[in-house]
Amino acid sequence: MLTANIVLKFFKEGGWVMWPVAATFFLALCVLLERSVWWICLKRSLRPQAQEQAREALGTGDFNGAWQLGTQGTDPFLTNLNEGMSHAHTSMLAAMHLHATHWIEKSEARMWILGTIITLAPLLGLLGTVVGLMGSFGELGGEELAVNKVTGGIAEALIATACGLAIAIGCLLPYNYFRKRVSSFRNAFERWINHAELLVQSAKAHGHDLEAFATSRHTKR
């Protein structure tokens, strides 16, 4: 209760600018929670051992075995391989790149909101500073000095600025972390696709035809 009263006291003293500041805080919190849950679910869906088995099957020409591994879960890399194999009769690489782009876009979802908040929150704090100082200097024009009102205006300015900066700093660290995760995710897809292409070429050199496998799957449909 004491903490809640202190927060309410500071919120009231911060002036009307604290309302949009609070809105940016809750929006940032929602985005951070959503992104954290998304990355946790992605990590749980990954199957490194199955990925290695799929690569081995692909290199030896066991395309059906590699395909079956991709249908046994939601691993984005295995489903990416299945997407490429199903379009091998047209363009395996193009299909895999399009599928990977879809996943990269999902990993970057709502990141622009955090980027906007990192810039917007300090500006809202600065607006609170200006509004508070304007109120303080406005009181100086009265008949009396009104010290309490002047210091109250300065306090309003400082509270809004501190909150805006705190929100921006609090968003900056996870924002950079998520950006790093996106970059690593993109690089992992690039390595996966390039490796798959090399393995398919190796299988072709040993007489295994992926295009025929893809055609047969389309015929079965």
C-alpha positions, 0 to 999 in steps of 0.5 A: 500500500505504501508503494502504491501511495508513493506511485500515485503521489508521484503520478499526480505531481507529474501533471497531465503528461504522466497519462501518455507516459503511463500509456507508453509504459503499459504498451511497452510492457505488453510488447516485451511480454509478447516478444518474450513469449514468442521467443520462448515458444520458438526455442521450445519448437526447435529440434536440433537432433532432428535437424541433424538427422534431416541433413544426413537423410538429405545428403544420402538421398533419403528424401522421404526420411527428411520429409517425414522428420519435417512433419513431426513437429513445428520446427521452423527449419524442418518445415522450411526444408519441407517447403523447399523439397515440395517445390524442388521441381520449380525452385527449391531455393526460392521456396525456402527463402520465401518461407524463411522471410515469413519467419523473419517477419514474425520474429520482427513483429511489433519491434517498431513499437519498441523503437518508437517508444524509445524515442517517444518516451523521452520526448514526452518527458521533455514535454512535461519539463517544458509544461512544468517550467512554464507553470513555474515561471507563470507563477512568478508573474503574480503579486507574491512569489508563491514558492510552493507553486514554483517548486511544485512546477519544477517537481512536475517537470523533473518527475515527467522527465525521469519517468520518460527516461526510465521507460526509454532505458528500460526498453532499449536493453531488451530492444537491442537483445531482440534485434540481436536474436532476429539477426542470429535467427536470420543468419541461422536460416541462411546457413540452413538453406545454403547447407541444404542446397549443398546436400541436395547437390551432393545427393544429385551427384550420387544419382538421387533426384529430388525433382522426381520426389517433389513431382511424386508428392504433387502427383499424390496430392 
